[in-house]
Amino acid sequence: MGSEMTGDQMQTWPGSAYPLGATYDGSGTNFALFSEVAERVELCLIDDAGIETRVEITEVDAYVWHAYLPQVQPGQRYGYRVHGPYDPEKGQRCNPSKLLLDPYAKATCGVIDWDQSLFSYTFGDPDSRDDDDSASHMLLAVVINPFFDWSGDRRLRYPYSQSVIYEAHVKGLTELHPDVPEEQRGTYAGIAHPKVIEHLLKLGVTAVELMPVHQFVNDNTLLEKGLSNYWGYNTIGFFAPHSSYSSTGDRGQQVQEFKGMVKSLHAAGIEVVLDVVYNHTAEGNHLGPTLSFKGIDNAAYYRLVDDDPRYYMDYTGTGNSLNVRHPHALQLIMDSLRYWVTEMHVDGFRFDLASTLAREFYDVDRLSSFFELVQQDPIVSQVKLIAEPWDVGPGGYQVGNFPPQWTEWNGKYRDTVRDFWRGEPSTLGEFASRFTGSADLYERDGRRPVASINFVTAHDGFTLRDLVSYNEKHNDANGEDNADGESFNRSWNCGVEGPTDDPGVLTLRARQQRNFLATLFLSQGVPMLLHGDELGRTQEGNNNTYAQDSPLTWVHWDTEDLPLVEFTAAVLRLRKEHPTFRRSRFFDGRPVKREEGQPLPDIVWLNSDASEMQPEEWDSPLSRAVGVFLNGEGIRARGARGEVLTDVHFLLYFNAHDEDQEFTLPSSEYAESWDVVIDTAGGAADSEPFAAGSALTVVGRSLQVLRFHSEPDPEPDHSVAASLTAQADSSAVVAPSTPTVV
């Protein structure tokens, strides 16, 4: 950057201590920065030539330094220099030679280049102090224009029971989309492109869950390897949309583009959920750079080791943890959440490593200050709140233990469904529990089945296609000798590791993918689909692609598995049309044995001979097949207008054996006859209705779904099935139908 200038001649008014950050009001800009340890604060304005003008901030209220500059307009770049104690042994790290990013920056421009000057010590000598100026190597905050035409936009407020979540990466989803203009690929505008929205609507998606879009930093260790932080779990700006996902510019245009994306998705009936990382920042541990929080008020923003505050508590494996015990760190998180809801109109959040936010001291405390604040907040408490219920600290896996208004990524669902379909012994009982909403995890607190966010795959791990194609991880491209990533994937390659031309293996893999998708979408709870799984996306066996910003991770639309797309859309239609598969309450079909004359319960688990499953049968190590009756008259759900919903009855048969399994359909007490509406093996594509008590063959490694057949009944619509069976390795049945509303 060019030489600095003083701000003596710049008109400066006292301003206001609230709100924090830079706030343009149509005339000028108010600047406010919290620092309890600062002795002096300079606001640094950077012009287009890189000339820095320093403005002394003299007004301080309750540790907030503030000033109003009437001539500062949107697009102005700025940073701060904080003068104060530098004593790492006491947890104090102020260093005015380091230009600091505003923690409340609404936009940023530029990048961090990892120069020595960004660090407060000299490389190789952690006990030294480095006073080189970092300004020319820093990313800068930008004053934004907060005004946007939201006319016509409204919050969709889909209940969880009607939600289908699509986890997506802004760049990965659209970078190779042939219908998206090249300049919009990999950007917020790309997500909002009509062709992308058309695909989401075809599937039946109600919400996109975007992987981190808060401004993040590329790790130097990755850059040196020619890699980058693709996933983005390395936040430095909790209010700023990541600038490289903007197709229109980084001087505030990224904010307008993000808002435009949200408005377009809302207009199409799709909610926006953000994957947020409030557990740590990109500044790392005591050897990390001084970019923002460290130099502003290190002890307020970070959890330091109590008896040696030079070092940082690390519950995340990234070097530091935000100090949720401090009121201003809590304020930062809550202000950020409210900002994204009120100003950016997002519909909810998925909290990365959410257990970290519950650590008041060293144990996870579900009644910690953060959750109390969320509970009472009139804005944040009303949006979707999804926890990733673990961190790397002791006792960090907390699935089922979050407060009642929260939902959780259910890792036990993922593990159990994977184990069942790969044929692991003694999984049937837990599979039944996961399929019916995981009442063992959530019912005791009065929560509903929708507390469980069900998924089989997510960004972290194998894609769906790789889950059925690889037994081992293949992460050599990450440059860590295949030592990174999870080694126990609960995957099964169907007999061949990786790509193959064997038609039998390919057919089995296609069927296994359909098994996973049908199980996911027909389970109680909220289904989450990983982007590209419906397209047959592969990462060539890499299960830890956090550093792979390349064709390995991008969605290849030109090689989409169209039959799988059609199957996905059809099963999701079935789910949408039938409230049986999205109940508002847990099943209560107990006891197992009924007295003669009692009505059918809401759920009945069936052996192959149509007898009811007994308690001792669930743990049989050889049992890998089961049927289940879902009573459409006992769903206990309400429609959008409060009306009581009823549905037709369904039978589902799961067979994870290698061999075909013959089931006897239950007696006419359940129904006189049944239509096959899903057969992941395709054998029942054109079958006539099956009568009560008749035999039904379920192919090995497949599932069938049967719907109550009533007379007079129109011929089952196999138009979807026909489109699937016409293509190789994709024979499957999904026939649509309509629920009953009374």
Beta strands, then each sheet from edge to edge (+ up, - down):
strand 1: 4-6
strand 2: 21-24
strand 3: 29-34
strand 4: 40-46
strand 5: 52-57
strand 6: 59-61
strand 7: 64-69
strand 8: 77-83
strand 9: 86-87
strand 10: 92-93
strand 11: 108-109
strand 12: 140-142
strand 13: 165-168
strand 14: 207-210
strand 15: 214-216
strand 16: 235-241
strand 17: 271-276
strand 18: 348-351
strand 19: 384-387
strand 20: 407-409
strand 21: 452-454
strand 22: 526-530
strand 23: 603-606
strand 24: 625-630
strand 25: 637-638
strand 26: 644-646
strand 27: 650-655
strand 28: 661-664
strand 29: 673-679
strand 30: 690-691
strand 31: 695-698
strand 32: 702-708
strand 33: 733-734
strand 34: 740-741
sheet 1: 1+ 5+ 4- 8+ 12- 11+
sheet 2: 2+ 3- 7+ 6-
sheet 3: 9+ 10-
sheet 4: 13+ 14+ 17+ 18+ 19+ 20+ 21+ 22+ 13+
sheet 5: 15+ 16-
sheet 6: 23+ 24- 27+ 32- 29+ 30-
sheet 7: 23+ 24- 27+ 32- 29+ 33-
sheet 8: 25+ 26- 34+
sheet 9: 28+ 31-
end
